[in-house]
Each structure stands twice: as structure tokens, then as C-alpha cells.
Amino acid sequence: MRRCTMIKIYQIQLSNNQIDAVNAGEVVPSFNAKMAAQFGKFKSSLFEFYTEAYSVESDDLEKAFEWTNLWNNQERVDVLGDHGHSSSVGDLFELDGEFFVCADAGFKKVEVTCQL
């Protein structure tokens, strides 16, 4: 019997109030964290801003990205909550207890120093 592997995808999700604050020129720490992660400046201290957004039935990071970016295999994706967005640079993917940040091209393994 084949073991079903799941990839968890974590995102920094902004509330409507946070988006309004950013648009008003206010400092919003979660927005700053999101921008840092998207521009390749990911660091462990950003973990506190992430929320689990998807659980994907796969052991392939590239497939999990495709299925949550192009949405071409929705039956393999469990959507958690209602603030998720298509997978993109800066999102975290967890596979077998290891974390990978989505980079401009592919994934980069990152060390977890705190639990999400």
C-alpha cells in the first residue's frame, strides 16, 4: 500500500484591515515580512507571520506549486481558511518535516528554529 504524502503550504496572509493600513502608508509588520520573503530575504524570524493555507496530496514540491498556482488538479488540494492566494515566491512548503521557501526559480531549503 502506497503512503499518502502531504505537503503543507504556509503563506503570509494579510487581512482587509492590514491591506487598508498599507494603502494608507502605515507600517504593517506582516506586510514587511511578506515583501522580505518575496524578495529573497527570507529569515527564520519571519515564521511568526505565516499561516497554513493548503495541504497538498503529493511528495513533489514542483507539483504542489503547480496545483496551487495554476489550480489544475484541485482534487489533490485541501484549502484551509479563506485568505489563501495562488502559491508564489516567499511561500513555505513543508515536506516530511523539512521546510522549503519558494524562490524565483525552484525551492531553497530553510532551517526552522521555531514551530509554526
JOMOGI-V223690 format. One record per residue. RES is the residue in three letters. PSI is psi as a letter, one per 30 degrees, with the letter a starting at -180 (NA if undefined). D_LAST is the distance of its C-alpha to the last C-alpha in Angstrom with 2 decimals. Layout:
((RES;PSI;D_LAST) (RES;PSI;D_LAST))
//
This chain:
((MET;k;30.65) (ARG;k;27.95) (ARG;k;24.33) (CYS;j;22.20) (THR;k;19.25) (MET;k;16.41) (ILE;k;14.36) (LYS;k;11.21) (ILE;k;11.33) (TYR;k;8.92) (GLN;l;11.08) (ILE;j;11.79) (GLN;k;14.02) (LEU;k;16.76) (SER;l;18.71) (ASN;e;22.49) (ASN;e;22.95) (GLN;e;20.78) (ILE;e;22.79) (ASP;e;25.96) (ALA;e;25.09) (VAL;e;24.52) (ASN;f;27.82) (ALA;g;29.51) (GLY;g;28.64) (GLU;l;26.22) (VAL;k;23.38) (VAL;j;20.00) (PRO;e;17.08) (SER;e;14.75) (PHE;e;17.79) (ASN;e;18.37) (ALA;e;14.89) (LYS;e;15.58) (MET;e;19.02) (ALA;e;18.03) (ALA;e;15.75) (GLN;f;18.58) (PHE;g;21.17) (GLY;g;19.78) (LYS;h;18.58) (PHE;k;14.95) (LYS;l;13.63) (SER;e;10.67) (SER;f;10.98) (LEU;f;10.20) (PHE;e;6.41) (GLU;f;6.74) (PHE;f;8.88) (TYR;k;7.23) (THR;k;7.59) (GLU;k;8.38) (ALA;e;12.10) (TYR;l;13.92) (SER;k;14.48) (VAL;k;17.41) (GLU;i;19.96) (SER;l;20.58) (ASP;g;20.08) (ASP;j;21.26) (LEU;e;18.98) (GLU;e;22.05) (LYS;e;22.88) (ALA;e;19.43) (PHE;e;19.80) (GLU;e;23.38) (TRP;f;22.74) (THR;g;20.21) (ASN;e;22.35) (LEU;f;25.86) (TRP;h;25.11) (ASN;g;27.80) (ASN;h;26.41) (GLN;f;24.82) (GLU;f;25.53) (ARG;g;22.87) (VAL;k;20.08) (ASP;j;18.37) (VAL;k;17.52) (LEU;k;14.88) (GLY;a;15.87) (ASP;g;18.55) (HIS;g;17.26) (GLY;l;16.40) (HIS;l;18.68) (SER;k;20.11) (SER;k;18.00) (SER;l;18.87) (VAL;k;18.53) (GLY;f;15.27) (ASP;l;13.13) (LEU;k;10.64) (PHE;k;11.85) (GLU;k;10.58) (LEU;j;13.76) (ASP;h;14.50) (GLY;g;11.43) (GLU;k;12.23) (PHE;k;10.80) (PHE;k;13.47) (VAL;k;13.96) (CYS;k;16.79) (ALA;a;19.71) (ASP;e;23.17) (ALA;j;24.38) (GLY;a;22.21) (PHE;l;18.89) (LYS;k;17.98) (LYS;k;15.91) (VAL;l;13.40) (GLU;k;12.28) (VAL;k;8.85) (THR;f;9.67) (CYS;l;6.63) (GLN;k;3.80) (LEU;NA;0.00))
//
